[in-house]
Amino acid sequence: MHILIVTDQHPESLGGVQVAIRMQRRALERLGHRVTVAAPALHRLGYSMAEPDRDAYIDLPSRPITRDREYSLTWPGRSADRRFANALATRPPVDLVHVQGDFWGAMIGVRAARGLRVPIVHTMHNHVDEGTRAVTPLAPLAFAGLRAWRRLVLGRPRGGVDPASRGAWRYLAELAADADAVTAPSQHFAEALRRHGVSSTVLVTPNGVDDEAVAAAREVPRSERTRPKLVWLGRMSHEKRVLEFIDAIALSGIDADIALHGAGLLLPRVEERIAALGLADRVSIPGPVPYPAALAALRDADALVQTSIGFETQGLTPFEAAALGTPTIFSDAEIAADVDVDQKWVVADGSVAALARALREAAAELAAAPGARRVDASAATRFLQSARSGEMLAVYESVLSADRSA
C-alpha cells in the first residue's frame, strides 16, 4: 500500500515524534510498502536532505517559528493543497493518510485525505492541554483560537463530538471526528483521550526503536568509567524540566558524570545554571547529536534520567534506553508503567527534593555494583520497531477494509 504521513514538523528536526516517524517509515518500507512523508520544509542552517530520502518527502512551503530555525509552520490552505497535488501526481495512488500531527499538520492532512478521498488514521502524539498550560497563562484563549482555526480551515467536523469534551480536549475531539481510526502511542495517553471525550475508541500503537540502529549501538563497547554515567536527552524547554534537573543534581551532591544531549530555548539558562551552581566538573552539554550518536550515548550510560511529568504522550527515550539495556530514573510514573521493566527508579513526587533523593539512590546503587543494573535483553526486544509495525499495519488494514465495504 501507499501511506501518506502528514505531520507538524519535518522528521529530520529534533524530537521524539520525528524520530518515531523516521523509524516507522523505514520499517514499513522494509515490509514492501511505500511511504511518503509530508511536513513543513526545514530551515535549519546547513541542512540538506540525503539523496536516498528525497523521494520519500514532500517539503511543504513553510516559515521558521523558532530562533534556531529548527521548527517551521505551514499554513493549511490552497498553497499546501497545490504542493500536494503536484508532488503526488508523479507518485502511485495513495491508499491512506496517516495524520501524525495535532496542529497545522493535522489540518493539512485532513484536507489532503478529503481531496484524495481516502481514509484517515490519526495518531495523537501531543498533550496539547498540558503543553499549552506549561508555556502560557492564556491557555483557554489559545484553545479557543485553535478551535476557530480548525473550523476556518476544515469547517464542521465530519463526525459527532462528545459534548463533555472541553478546552484542548474539545479541539482534539473535533480533529478526531474526521478520522476513521484514532491511536495513541501509550496506554496512559489513550486513557486520557478517552476520559476527556476525544474519542470513545483509541487504539494503543506504541512507537518502536529502529532494529538496525539498536543492533549497531549494541556493538559499540561501553566506555571505562570511575563513577556512574547518567544521560539526559531532549528539547531544553520548560515542560521537560531540565532546569529542575540541574537544581536536583546540585542538591543531591552525587558523584557522577552527567551529559545533557539536546538544545532549545532554555540552553543559555541551562549553561548559566550549571556555571552558577559549580557543576561544570560533573555536567556536560554535548548538544544535539545525530540519532546513532544519541543511541550510543544511551547504551554507554548507566542510567537515563527522564524529568518531564504529565507532558509526554509516550516518552520515547526510556523505550530507546530499555531496548539498549539501560535503566531509567523516571520522574513520570505513568511512563514507568508503560515501559514496565524491572530495572528502574521512580521519583516519589514532582519536587526537586524528591528527584535529588532518587538521583542519590540510583548513583549509590550504580557505584556499588558497576554494570549490574541493566535491562534484560529478552525484555528489551519488545521495544523494537519490528515488533510494533505489525500493530500499525493491522490498524491500516482494518480501516481500509471498512472503507471498501462502506
C-alpha positions in Angstrom: 0.0 0.0 0.0 1.0 3.7 -0.3 0.7 5.5 3.0 0.9 9.3 3.1 2.1 10.5 6.6 1.4 14.2 7.3 3.0 15.8 10.4 3.6 19.2 12.1 7.4 19.1 11.9 9.9 17.8 9.5 11.1 14.3 10.5 14.7 15.5 10.3 14.1 18.1 13.1 14.6 17.4 16.8 12.0 15.5 18.7 10.7 12.0 19.7 7.8 12.2 17.3 10.1 12.9 14.4 12.4 10.0 15.3 9.3 7.7 15.6 8.1 8.8 12.1 11.5 8.1 10.6 11.6 4.6 12.2 8.0 3.8 11.1 8.8 4.8 7.5 11.8 2.6 7.3 10.1 -0.4 8.9 7.1 -0.1 6.5 9.4 0.2 3.5 11.3 -2.9 4.6 7.9 -4.7 4.5 7.3 -3.7 0.9 5.0 -0.7 1.4 5.5 2.8 0.0 5.6 5.7 2.5 5.5 9.4 1.6 6.0 11.9 4.4 4.7 15.5 4.1 5.9 18.1 6.5 6.9 21.8 6.6 10.2 22.4 4.9 13.1 22.6 7.3 15.1 25.8 7.6 17.9 24.8 9.9 21.2 26.3 8.7 23.4 23.8 6.9 20.6 21.2 6.5 20.4 19.2 3.3 18.4 16.1 2.7 20.2 12.8 1.9 19.6 11.8 -1.7 18.1 8.3 -0.9 15.4 10.0 1.2 14.5 12.8 -1.2 11.7 11.0 -3.0 10.1 9.9 0.3 9.4 13.5 1.4 7.1 16.3 0.3 8.5 19.6 1.7 5.6 22.0 2.2 6.0 25.8 1.9 6.8 27.0 5.4 8.2 29.7 7.7 10.6 29.1 10.6 8.9 29.7 14.0 11.9 29.4 16.4 15.1 31.4 16.7 17.3 28.4 15.9 15.2 27.7 12.8 14.6 24.1 13.9 10.8 24.2 13.7 8.5 25.6 11.0 4.9 26.3 10.3 2.9 25.6 7.1 -0.4 27.4 6.7 -3.2 24.9 5.9 -4.8 26.1 2.7 -4.6 26.2 -1.1 -0.9 26.7 -1.3 -0.2 23.5 0.6 -3.0 21.7 -1.3 -1.4 22.7 -4.7 2.0 21.4 -3.4 0.4 18.1 -2.5 -1.3 17.8 -5.8 1.9 18.5 -7.8 4.0 16.2 -5.7 1.5 13.3 -5.7 0.9 13.5 -9.4 4.2 11.6 -10.1 3.7 9.0 -7.3 1.4 5.9 -7.1 -2.2 6.5 -5.8 -2.4 7.0 -2.0 -4.3 4.4 -0.1 -4.5 6.0 3.3 -3.5 9.2 5.1 -1.8 8.8 8.4 -2.0 12.1 10.3 0.8 12.3 12.9 0.3 16.0 14.0 -2.0 17.9 16.1 -1.8 21.4 14.7 -1.3 22.6 11.1 -0.1 19.1 10.1 -3.5 17.6 11.3 -5.4 20.2 9.3 -3.3 19.8 6.2 -3.6 16.0 6.5 -7.4 16.1 6.7 -7.6 18.4 3.7 -5.3 16.1 1.7 -7.4 13.0 2.7 -10.6 14.7 1.6 -9.1 15.7 -1.7 -7.8 12.1 -2.3 -11.0 10.5 -0.9 -9.1 8.1 1.2 -9.5 7.2 4.9 -7.6 8.8 7.8 -5.7 7.2 10.7 -4.8 9.9 13.3 -2.1 9.2 15.8 -2.3 11.9 18.6 1.2 12.5 19.8 0.8 15.8 21.6 -0.6 16.6 25.1 -2.0 19.9 23.9 -3.6 20.7 27.2 -0.5 20.2 29.4 1.9 21.6 26.9 0.0 24.8 26.3 -0.6 25.4 30.0 3.1 25.0 30.6 4.0 27.9 28.3 1.2 30.4 28.7 -1.3 31.6 31.3 -3.7 32.3 28.5 -4.2 28.7 27.7 -8.1 28.9 27.5 -7.8 31.6 24.8 -5.2 29.5 22.9 -7.6 26.6 22.9 -10.4 28.7 21.6 -8.1 30.1 18.9 -7.2 26.5 17.9 -10.8 25.6 17.5 -11.6 28.7 15.5 -8.5 28.0 13.3 -9.6 24.4 12.7 -13.2 25.5 11.8 -11.8 28.1 9.4 -9.6 25.6 7.6 -11.8 22.4 7.8 -15.4 23.5 8.5 -17.7 21.4 10.7 -16.3 18.0 11.9 -17.3 15.1 9.8 -18.5 13.0 12.8 -20.0 13.6 16.1 -18.1 15.3 19.0 -18.6 14.4 22.7 -20.3 17.4 24.3 -18.3 16.6 27.5 -15.0 17.5 25.9 -13.6 20.9 26.9 -10.7 23.2 26.1 -7.8 21.5 24.3 -9.6 18.2 24.5 -12.5 19.6 22.6 -10.1 20.8 19.9 -8.6 17.3 19.7 -12.1 15.7 19.7 -13.0 17.9 16.6 -9.9 16.6 14.8 -10.7 13.0 15.9 -14.2 13.3 14.4 -12.6 13.4 10.9 -10.6 10.2 11.4 -11.5 6.7 10.6 -9.3 5.4 13.5 -7.6 7.3 16.4 -4.5 5.9 18.0 -2.1 7.0 20.8 1.5 5.9 21.5 0.9 4.8 25.1 -1.8 3.3 27.3 -1.8 6.3 29.7 -2.4 8.8 26.9 -5.0 6.7 25.3 -6.9 6.6 28.6 -6.6 10.4 28.9 -8.0 10.9 25.4 -11.0 8.6 26.2 -11.6 10.1 29.6 -11.7 13.6 28.3 -14.1 12.8 25.4 -11.7 13.0 22.5 -12.8 9.6 21.2 -14.6 6.6 22.7 -12.2 4.2 20.9 -8.5 5.0 21.0 -6.1 2.2 19.9 -2.7 1.9 21.5 0.2 1.8 19.0 3.5 2.5 20.7 6.4 3.9 18.8 9.3 1.5 18.4 13.1 1.8 18.1 14.9 1.1 14.8 16.2 -2.5 14.9 19.3 -1.9 12.9 20.2 1.3 14.8 19.8 -0.6 18.1 21.9 -3.5 16.8 24.6 -1.1 15.7 24.6 0.7 19.1 24.8 -2.6 21.0 28.0 -3.5 19.1 29.9 -0.4 20.5 31.8 -1.3 23.7 30.8 0.6 26.7 33.5 3.0 27.9 35.6 2.7 31.0 34.4 4.8 34.0 35.4 5.6 37.5 31.9 6.9 38.5 28.4 6.4 37.2 27.4 7.9 33.9 23.9 9.5 33.6 22.4 10.9 30.4 19.5 13.2 29.7 18.1 13.7 26.1 15.5 16.1 24.9 14.4 19.6 24.0 15.6 22.1 26.5 12.2 23.7 27.3 10.2 24.3 30.5 7.9 21.3 30.2 10.9 19.0 30.0 12.0 20.3 33.5 15.7 20.5 32.6 16.4 23.4 35.0 14.8 21.4 37.8 17.1 18.5 36.9 20.1 20.7 37.2 18.9 22.0 40.6 18.4 18.4 41.7 21.9 17.5 40.7 23.3 20.3 42.9 21.0 19.3 45.8 21.9 15.6 45.5 25.6 16.1 45.6 26.1 12.9 43.6 29.5 12.0 42.2 28.6 11.1 38.6 29.3 12.2 35.1 26.1 13.7 33.6 25.6 14.6 29.9 22.7 16.7 28.6 22.1 15.9 24.9 19.8 18.4 23.1 19.2 22.1 22.6 16.3 24.5 22.8 15.2 27.9 24.0 16.5 27.2 27.6 20.0 26.3 26.5 21.5 29.7 27.6 19.8 29.4 31.0 20.9 25.8 31.4 24.5 26.9 30.8 24.2 29.7 33.2 22.7 27.5 35.9 25.4 24.9 35.6 28.1 27.6 36.0 26.3 29.3 38.9 25.9 26.0 40.8 29.5 24.9 40.2 28.6 21.8 38.3 30.9 22.1 35.3 33.1 19.3 36.7 30.1 16.9 36.5 27.7 18.2 33.9 28.5 18.5 30.2 26.4 19.6 27.2 27.3 17.7 24.1 24.3 19.4 22.4 22.1 17.9 19.7 23.7 14.8 18.1 22.7 12.5 15.2 20.4 9.7 16.1 23.0 7.0 16.1 25.2 9.0 18.5 22.2 9.6 20.8 21.6 5.8 20.9 25.3 5.2 21.5 25.2 7.7 24.4 22.1 5.8 25.9 23.9 2.5 25.5 27.0 3.8 27.2 25.2 5.4 30.1 24.4 3.6 33.4 21.0 5.3 33.5 18.8 7.7 31.6 17.2 10.5 33.6 13.6 11.3 32.5 12.4 14.5 34.0 9.1 15.7 32.5 5.8 15.0 34.3 2.4 14.7 32.7 3.5 16.1 29.4 4.8 13.2 27.4 2.3 11.1 25.4 4.8 8.3 25.3 8.3 9.5 26.2 10.3 7.6 23.6 13.8 7.9 25.2 13.1 5.5 28.1 11.9 3.0 25.5 15.1 3.5 23.5 17.2 3.2 26.6 15.4 -0.1 27.6 16.0 -1.5 24.1 19.7 -0.9 24.7 19.7 -2.4 28.2 19.9 0.9 30.0 17.5 1.6 33.0 15.8 4.9 33.6 15.3 7.2 36.6 11.6 8.1 36.0 10.0 11.4 37.1 6.7 10.3 35.4 5.2 7.2 37.0 2.9 6.7 34.0 5.8 6.4 31.6 7.5 4.0 34.0 4.3 1.8 34.0 4.2 1.9 30.2 7.9 0.8 29.8 7.3 -1.8 32.5 10.8 -3.2 33.2 12.3 -4.4 36.5 15.4 -2.2 36.4 14.3 1.3 37.2 14.0 4.1 39.8 10.7 6.1 40.2 10.8 9.6 41.7 8.3 9.9 44.6 6.8 13.2 43.5 7.3 16.3 41.3 9.6 18.2 43.7 13.3 18.9 43.2 14.0 17.3 46.6 12.4 14.1 45.5 14.3 14.0 42.3 17.5 14.7 44.2 16.8 11.7 46.5 16.2 9.4 43.5 19.5 10.6 42.0 21.3 9.8 45.2 19.7 6.4 45.4 20.5 5.5 41.8 24.0 6.8 41.9 24.8 4.9 45.1 23.4 1.6 43.7 25.2 2.1 40.3 28.5 2.9 42.1 28.2 -0.2 44.4 27.7 -2.7 41.6 29.1 -1.3 38.3 27.4 -2.7 35.2 24.9 -4.8 37.2 21.8 -2.7 36.8 20.9 -3.4 33.2 17.6 -4.2 31.5 17.4 -7.8 30.4 17.9 -8.4 26.7 14.8 -10.6 26.5 12.6 -7.8 27.8 14.3 -5.2 25.5 13.2 -6.9 22.2 9.6 -5.8 22.6 10.6 -2.2 22.1 11.9 -2.7 18.6 10.1 -1.3 15.6 9.8 -4.7 14.1 7.6 -5.7 17.0 5.5 -2.6 16.6 5.0 -2.3 12.8 2.5 -5.2 12.7 0.3 -3.4 15.2 0.0 -0.3 13.0 -0.4 -2.4 9.8 -3.4 -4.1 11.4 -4.9 -0.7 12.0 -4.4 0.3 8.4 -5.9 -2.9 7.1 -8.9 -2.6 9.4 -9.6 1.0 8.2 -9.1 0.1 4.5 -11.4 -2.9 4.9 -14.1 -0.8 6.5 -13.7 1.8 3.7 -14.1 -0.7 1.0 -17.2 -2.2 2.5 -18.9 1.1 3.2 
